[in-house]
Amino acid sequence: MSAPHLLSSNEQAPVRVPGYLSVRAAAESLGIRERSVLGLIERRRLTSTRLGRMHFIPTREVQAYGVVRRLRLRRSRRRGRRAA
């Protein structure tokens, strides 16, 4: 039987809200840094709901942004191949 995991003073327990992702979870889902997700929120490309200092982003919005991001990456790769 293992001892329960105790959080250190600087570690926060993950907060889960159904239908929403934290900044960290959104970043992992999109394959980008947390700072980049915050930048998307600041530029209003992603909306978020705040609870204190934490942002929660609708899961559907993160998924939709991921689709758009993948399409942009494909287009930019195609352009790069043609130019080369």
Protein Blocks (a to p, Z undefined) as FASTA:
>chain_A
ZZdddddfkbccddddehiacfklmmmmnopafklmmmmmmnopaccddehjaccddfkl
mmmmmmmmmmmmmmmmmmmmmmZZ
